[in-house]
């Protein structure tokens, strides 16, 4: 098997502080604020071995939409966890071969990520622990991974 599970789920919130307080109080979660600028805040909330990528965006009210199960619409995106860097490389090559990804690998610091679109158009990504990670270093989206090039 090439995958070991889900890496993270991306969620939208209108109040990052409230969101973080709840998850820390209820689940003993921890967090890191990755980006905090006017109109945009991204926080990673660590929940065991997985994470919630929490986005607070100015003038975005999607977090207010609460509808019954099966009427909620699509997920923002799904992130799958590769079992190893070798599995990540295999998956990446297969995605590129099928035209589902351009193969660009982002270095987020603690993880490497390659995005793709599935046959239904759902944007998703595959992540793997970054073997070149430096403790405490977090990079913004679009930071190219040194060990990968889109055409590789």
Buried (B, 14 or more C-beta within 10 A) or exposed (E): EBBBEBBBBBBBBEEBEEBBEEBBEEEEBEBBEBEEEEEEBBBBBBBEEBBBBBBBBEEBEEBEEEEEEEEEEEEBBBBBBBBEBEBBBBBBEEBBEEEBBEBBBBBBBBBBBBBBBEEEEEEBBBBBBBEEBEEEEBBEEEBEBEBBEEEE
